[in-house]
C-alpha cells in the first residue's frame, strides 16, 4: 500500500538512502535496494534527482510502496483528553508517548489518528498525513496541541503560528540552580554532527530565542516558565543544555541519570502548559491551560521534599 510521508525535519539535507534507512530502521544497503526497486522515492523527482544520492529537502514528500509491508492498526490514545473544541479547532492535552502524526517507523498512537478514529472531523488542508496540524510536540513532550477542524481555521492558525502570534507557554525543570530569576537565551540551533537526531547551538544554525522566568527553586533543580519567540526542534532542551542546565530527565542533552532515576523520570521534565491565541473565526482572545501529568507532578513532590529536608539540616 502506498504511504506518503513528509520529510522529517531531522533528516533535511541528508542523502536519500541515509534518510530512508533512518526512517525505516534498516541498513543503508537495504534502503538503497528499496530506492532502486522504486519502493521508496521522493515524490515529483525522477532520474538522478530521485536516486539514493539525492538530497532530502524541506517540503519533500517521501513515497513508500513496500511490497512486503504488513502493519498493525494504529492504536488509539484513549487517555488523551480534549480540553477545548468547537467547529473550527480542537485542543488536546497530549500524553507522553503519543506522536503528533504518523511517520514511517512509528507504531504507536498519534494525535491526528486518535482524533480521526474518535470521529472528530479534521480539515483536509495540509500535507498528507499531517492535515490540520499547525504545530507539533515531540513524542517525549506532553501538553497542549492544537489541531484545525475547518479550512478557515487551518489557514488562519497556520499564519498565527508562523508569524509567532500564538503565545506558547511551557513549564520545565532545569538541572541545577539557575542564577537569574528571569533571562533570555539567544543562540542559533542546528543539527549536531555527532547524531542525526540531536541538535546543538551552532553559528551556522537558525536563529532561536527562549525567554524564561523562575517559578520555584529546589537547589538541585529549578522550575521555570518558558516562552518561545521561535519554534526550533528541541529548542528548550538545547538552549538549557547550552547554559549548563539540561532539563531534568533529558539524557540526550546531558541530564544526570542518577537524579532522573531518583525522581522516577523516564523522559525530560517539559510540559506545554498554555496556549493563547486569537480565535480564527471570532477573533476573540482565547486561552487554554493544562495541568501537570502524574509523572511530572511526582518528580516535583520529590524535589520539594528533598529541598525541605536539605533546608532543615
N, C-alpha and C positions, 0 to 999 in steps of 0.2 A: 504494500500500500504506500502510495506517495505521501511523504511528510515534508512540509516546508517549515524551516526553522530560521528565524533571524540570526544573523551572525552575532555570536556572543561578544559583549564589549571587551572581555578579557582576551579575545583572540584576534581582534582587529590588528592588521599589519603582519600577521603570521602567514607562512606558506599554507596553502590549502591542505596538503596532505598532513601537515602537523596539526592543523585545526581539526580536521576530521578525526584524527587519532585521539585528540583530547576530548572531543565531543562524544565519541562513542566508547572511549576507554579501551581502545585497541592499539595494536602496534602500528608504527608508521608504515611498515611494509603492507599490512592488511589494509590500511587506509588507502594506500596507493593502488592496491588491487581494486578496491571499490570505485575509485575515481576512474581508473582505466576501463572498467566494465560499465561505466555510466550509472552505477548505483548511488554515487554521490557526486553532485555537481553544483556549481554556482549558477543560480537562475539567470538567464539572459546572456550568459557568456558561452562562447563556443571556441573550438580550436585551442590554441595555446593559452588563451586567456582563461579557459576553464580547466586547465590542466593542473596536475598536482603541484606545480611550481608557481601557480598563480598566487597573488597576494590577496588575502581576505580584506575587504574594505568595509567601512562603516556604511550601513544600509543594505549590504548584500543579503540575499536570501539563499540559504543552502537547502538544496533538494535532496532528500534521501528516498531511494526506491529499492530497499533492501529485499532481495529475493527470499532469504530465509528468515526474515524478521518475524517473530511472534511476540506480541506484547500482551501483558495482563491489563485489564481495565484500570484506569487511573483511580486510586482510592479517593473518597470524598473527605474533606477536612470537616468532620462532623462537629467538632468543638470550636469552630471558628465563628465568633459572634458577629452579627451585623449590628453596628451601633448607630447607623443613620441610613435611611433610604427614602427616596421619593421617585418621581417619574424620570428624573434626569441622572441621578448619581446614587451610588451605594458605597458606603464606607465600612470596611470590615476591620476587626481587631485581629490581625494575622498572628497566629501562634508561631513559635519557633518550629522549624521542620516543615514548613509549608512554603513552596516556591511561588513566585508571582504568577508564572505561566509555565506551560510545558516546554521542555527542551530535551534534546536527544541526550540520553544517559541518565535522565532524572526519572525515577519510577514512583516517586512519592506524590502526595496531593499538591494541588495548586489552587491559588485564589480564583483564577478565572474558571478552571474546570469545575471547582466545587460550586461556584455561583451558578454556572450553567446547569449543572446537574440538580441543583435545588430549584430550578425553574425561574431563576432571575433572568430577565431579558437584558441582553447586553448589545450595545451598538455594534454594527458590522464594520465601522470605521477603524482603521489602524492596520498595522502589519499583521498578516495571517498568523494566528496563534497568540497574538498579543492584543487582539481587538478590545477596545475600551480602556486599555491601560495607559495612563499618562505619567505614572511614576511607579517605582518599584522599591521593594525591600529585599535584602538578601535572605536566603533560606534561614540563616542563623540569627536574624534580627527580627524581633517581634514588634507589634504595634500597628498603628493606623495606616491603612492603604485605601486610596480612593479609586473606584472604577466607574466608568461612564456608561450609562444605560441608553442615553439618547444621542443622536448625531450632534444636536446643538451643544450638549454638554461636552462631548469629546473635543469639538473644535475650540470651545472657549476655555476649558480646563487645560487643554494642551498648551494654549497660548499663555495662560496664567503661570503654569509650571515653568515653561521655557523662558518666560520673562521674569522669573523669580518673584512673582507677586504673591504666591502662596507662602504663608509663614509656617514652616515645619519645625516643630519643637521636639527635641529628643531629650531623654534623660540618660545619663551614662555614669558609671562608676569607674573612675580612673585610679590606677595603682599609685600609691604614694600620696603625699600631701601637697596639693597644688599651692604654689607660693602666693599668687594673686587671688583676690575674690572674684575678679572678672577680667577677661582678656580676650584678645583676638589672635588667631593663628592665620597668617597669610603665607602660604607656601605652595608652589606648584606640585601637582601629583601626576605621576606617570607609572607605567608598568615597571616592576622590578626585574632586573636582568637575571636574578637568581631563580625566578619561578614565574610560570605563566599565569598564576592565579594570585600573586601578591602585587601590591602597589607600594610606591615609596615617594618621598619628597625628592624631586629631581629638577634641576634647572630647565630641562627640556620638556617638563610636564605641562599640564593645563592648569591655569590659574585656579586656586581654591581658597576660600575664605570661611573660617569657622569662628563663631562667637560663643563664648561660654561664661556662665555665672555659677559660682559655688552655691549649692543648696544645703549641704551638710558635710561636715568633716569627721573622719574616723581615725585620723592619724596615719594609719597604714593605707588608707584609700580615701577618695573624695567623690561625693555625689555631685554632679553638675548638670545644669540645664544648658542645652546647646541649640543654637540656631545656625542654619547654613545659608550663606549667600549663594553658594554653588552646590552642585549635586554630583560630585565625582565619585566613582566607585570606591568604596571603603574609606571615604573621606574622613569621617570622625576617627575611625580606628587608626588610620595612617597619621593624621595630624597629632593625635595624643601620643602615639608611639614616638613620633619625631621629637617631642619635647621631653622625652624620658618618662612619660606616664601612660604606658599602654593601658587599654581598658582591661579591667579585671576579668579573667576567664578567656582572654583572647590570645591563645597560644601562638597563632600565626604571626602576631605582631609583638611578641616578646613578654607576655604576661607570665608571672611566676606560677608554675603549675602547682606548687605546694599550696599557695594561698587559694587558688581556684578549687582545689580538692577540699580544703577546709571549709570553704563556703558552699560546697555542693554544686558548683557551677560546671556545666559541660559546654558552655558557649560564652561569648562575650556579653558582659552586662551592658546592654544597649537596647533602648525601647523608644519607638516612635510614639510620643506621648500626646501630641496635639496637632491638629490641622486647622488653620484659619485661612479662609478664602472668601471671595465674593461668589455667591451662588450664580451659576451660569444663566439661569432664567430670570430670577427675581432681582439679582444684583445686590441682595442683602448680605451683609457680613455674616458669615457662618463659621461657628467654632465647634469642633468635635474633639472630645477629650477621652483618653483611655485611662487604664489603671495598670499597675504592675502585675505581671503574671506571677504564679506561685514561686517559681524557682528564683526569680529576681528579688521578690519580697523576702524569701527565706535568707538569701545572701545578705540583704540589708539588716535583717534581725540579728544575724550572727556578727556582722560588723559592729552594730550598736552595742551588743553585749560585750564583745571583746574590748571596745573602746571604753565602755563604762568600767570594766574591770581594770584596765590599764590606768585610768584616771584615779580609781580608788586606791591603787598602790601608791 
